[in-house]
Amino acid sequence: MRADVVVYDKNGQLAAVIEAKIKKGASKDWAIEMRRNLYAHGFLPKTPYFILALPDRLYIWKNAANTSEIIEPDYEIDITELLKPYYDRSGISPENISYYSFELFLVSWLNEIILADTTQTPKWLADSGLLETIKTGRIEYLR
């Protein structure tokens, strides 16, 4: 498996695979092609959620077939405001973020979702089912 971060549900089952890229301003078509290539080359396992995370967007596929076919993401989310507290606290701007800092911000945000009160989470997180799937789960880096 080649992924940056994986999330397991509370039962220890693979729930989400997250691939982080620091490409800014990437189009949805670029994201679709990236996902297709990762699956075509066997880098990703079948998972309930595949998330391509970019500094300004999340592209989320829910229960997508484990295939190299072109599949539109189920959700395209602007995450600028979600990550703003991390940028503000660190003094790093989204334009100058390194890959490792971005990954750390993502993991910190995911940890807050997994471990914290979920009354302040975005509506899409609950609507997508991702919140319920990863709540009380665990995160693992694949380095």
C-alpha positions in Angstrom: 0.0 0.0 0.0 1.2 3.5 -0.8 -0.7 6.1 1.1 0.3 8.9 3.4 -2.2 8.4 6.2 -4.7 5.7 7.0 -7.6 5.8 9.5 -9.0 2.7 11.1 -12.5 2.6 12.6 -13.2 1.7 16.3 -13.2 -2.0 15.4 -9.7 -1.8 13.8 -11.0 -2.0 10.2 -9.5 0.2 7.5 -11.9 3.2 7.1 -10.0 5.8 5.1 -6.9 6.2 3.0 -5.6 9.7 2.7 -3.1 10.8 0.0 -1.7 14.3 0.7 -0.3 16.5 -2.0 0.8 20.1 -1.7 -0.3 21.0 -5.2 -2.3 24.2 -5.0 -5.2 25.1 -7.3 -5.5 21.6 -8.7 -8.6 21.0 -10.7 -11.2 18.2 -10.1 -10.0 16.6 -13.3 -6.5 16.5 -11.9 -7.7 14.9 -8.7 -9.8 12.3 -10.7 -6.7 11.4 -12.7 -4.5 11.2 -9.6 -6.9 8.7 -8.0 -7.2 6.7 -11.2 -3.4 6.4 -11.4 -2.9 5.4 -7.8 -5.4 2.6 -8.3 -4.1 1.6 -11.7 -0.7 1.1 -10.3 -1.9 -0.9 -7.3 -0.9 1.6 -4.7 -4.2 1.8 -2.9 -6.4 -0.9 -1.2 -10.1 -1.1 -1.3 -11.4 1.2 1.4 -14.7 2.8 2.4 -13.2 6.3 1.9 -10.3 7.5 -0.3 -9.4 11.1 0.4 -7.1 13.2 -1.8 -6.0 16.1 0.4 -4.6 19.3 -1.0 -3.9 22.6 0.8 -7.1 24.1 -0.4 -9.4 21.1 -1.2 -10.4 17.6 -0.1 -11.6 15.3 -2.7 -13.5 12.4 -1.2 -14.6 9.1 -2.8 -17.0 7.0 -0.8 -17.1 3.3 -1.5 -15.6 3.8 -4.9 -14.8 0.7 -6.8 -11.2 -0.5 -6.5 -10.6 0.2 -10.2 -8.6 2.5 -12.4 -11.8 3.7 -14.1 -12.5 7.4 -14.0 -14.7 8.1 -11.1 -15.9 11.5 -9.9 -15.4 12.3 -6.2 -18.5 12.2 -4.1 -17.4 15.3 -2.2 -15.2 18.3 -3.1 -14.6 20.4 0.0 -12.8 23.7 0.4 -10.7 23.1 3.5 -9.2 26.6 3.7 -11.2 27.5 6.8 -10.9 24.1 8.4 -7.1 24.4 8.4 -6.9 28.1 9.1 -6.4 27.7 12.9 -3.3 25.5 12.2 -1.9 28.0 9.7 -2.5 30.8 12.1 -0.9 29.0 15.1 2.1 28.0 13.1 2.7 31.2 11.2 2.9 29.2 8.0 0.9 30.4 5.0 -1.0 28.0 2.7 1.2 29.3 -0.2 4.4 28.4 1.6 3.5 25.1 3.4 5.8 22.1 3.1 4.5 18.7 2.5 5.3 17.5 6.1 3.7 20.5 7.7 0.6 20.0 5.6 0.5 16.3 6.6 0.8 17.3 10.2 -2.1 19.8 9.9 -4.2 17.1 8.3 -3.4 14.5 11.0 -4.1 17.1 13.7 -7.4 17.9 12.3 -8.3 14.2 11.9 -7.3 13.6 15.5 -9.6 16.3 16.7 -12.5 14.7 14.8 -11.7 11.2 16.1 -11.2 12.2 19.7 -13.1 15.4 20.3 -16.7 16.6 20.7 -18.3 16.5 17.2 -20.9 19.2 17.7 -18.8 21.8 15.9 -18.0 19.6 12.8 -18.9 20.7 9.3 -22.2 19.3 8.0 -20.5 17.5 5.0 -18.5 15.4 7.5 -21.7 14.0 9.0 -23.6 13.8 5.7 -20.8 11.8 4.1 -20.7 9.3 6.9 -17.0 9.9 7.4 -17.6 11.3 10.9 -19.4 8.2 12.2 -17.0 5.9 10.4 -13.8 7.3 12.0 -15.1 8.5 15.4 -13.1 6.8 18.2 -10.8 5.2 15.6 -7.1 5.6 15.1 -4.7 7.2 12.7 -1.5 5.6 11.3 1.3 7.1 9.2 2.6 4.9 6.5 6.3 6.0 6.4 
